Amino acid sequence: MQQQVAHVALVVRDYDEALHFYTQQLGFRLVADTPLADGKRWVLVAPPGAGGGSALLLAQADGPEQLRYVGNQTGGRVFLFLTTDDFWRDYHRLLAQGVQFQETPREEVYATVAVFADLYGNLWDLLQPKLMPTA
């Protein structure tokens, strides 16, 4: 059996403002933007170099109940983890694009890491994993 998580839905206030942030500020690529019924869209974005078909589904809030969760889908915890092969390159590029980091970068046993917020306040880890010794 072979399985994978293909997409993660992120509730957003507006498709176009979310698309702008993810493609222009984070540098993600647009994978799909397909119109659906009732003004909805199937909008997928993925970081550069992402393989395996995994992508972030930008899902515009449908009504006040869903709108309440925009920016707080995980109760204030880090929600998504963006790995990189060059932490400092991407950290400085994101800073230059106006991405708001919540802390200074730190070295952990598992990675170089810093938390940033997306345009709605969802928290992300930017991290470069360290090679872990095998047992």
N, C-alpha and C positions, 0 to 999 in steps of 0.2 A: 504494500500500500504506500502511496506517495501523496502527501498533502502539504499545503502551505497556506498561510494567511495571504490572500491576494491584495485586499484593500482594507483600509481603516477609514470609517466615516468620521468626518470632522464637521460638526454643525457650525455654520457660518452665518453672519448677518446678511451678506450680499455676495452673490457669485463673483461679480466683477471686481469688487474691492479685495476679496480674498485671492482671486486669480492674480491681481496686480502684486500683492504682497508676496505670494509664493513664487511667482515667476520672476518678478523684477528685483525684489529684495533678497529672497533666499536663493534665487538662481535655479529653481526647479524648472523642469520642462513640462509643457502641456502635453498630456498623453491623449486626452479626449475631452471634447466639449460638444455633447450631443443633446439637442433639444428633445424634451419629453412632453408628455401631456400636462396641461394645467400650468404652463410656464416654468415647469421644473427642467433641470438640465442634469445630465450625467457628466460631471466634471472631474477628471482625474489628473493629478499632477504627481511628478516623481522627481527625486533628486538626480542630479547628473550622475550617470554611471550605474543607476539602480537597475538591477537585473531581476529576472524571475517573475516579472509581471506585477510586482508589488507597487502599490501607488496609494496616494491619499485621495479619498473621495470627498470633495468639497460639497457638502449638503446644505443648501440654504434652509434656514429655519422656516418651518411651516406653522405659523401661529405663535401666540404669546407664550405658550408652555415650552415649546422648543427654544424660543428666543431667550428664555431665562437661563438656558444652559450654554449659550454662546460664551466662550472664554473660560468656562468652568466645568468642563466635562468630567474632570477627575477630582473635583473637590479641592483644588489647589495643589495637587501633587504634580510632579513632572509627568507629562502625558506621553510624549513621543521622544524618541532617541535617534538623533541624526549622527551616524558614524562617518568618519572621514579618514583618509589616508595621510592628511597633513593638517593637523589641528590649527597650527598658527597661521597658515595661509588662509584657511577658511574663517577663522576667528577675525582676522584683520579685514578680510573682504566683507564679512557680515557687518562689522562695525562701520565700515565705510558706506554701507548701504542703509545705515540708520537702524539696524536691528538692535534692540535694547537688551543688553545682558544684565542679569539680575545679580551677578557676582563676578569676582575676578576669577580667571582660570585657576584650576588647582590640579595637583598631581595626586591621583589615587592609585592604589595597588593595581587596579584593573584598567585605568585609562587616564589620559589628560582630559579634563572635562570642565565645562562651564554651562550654566543654565541661562537660557534666553527666553523671552516671551514673544509670541506671535502678535499680530495686530489686534487680537481680541483678549490677550492675556493668558492664553494657554501656555504652559511651561514646557520647554524642550530642553534636553541635554544635547549639546554639541560635544562629541567625544571621539577621541582617537584611542581605540583599544590598544593595550600593551600585550605583547606576546607573553602568554602565561606558560610557565614550565609545566610539562606533562608529568604525571606521576609514574 
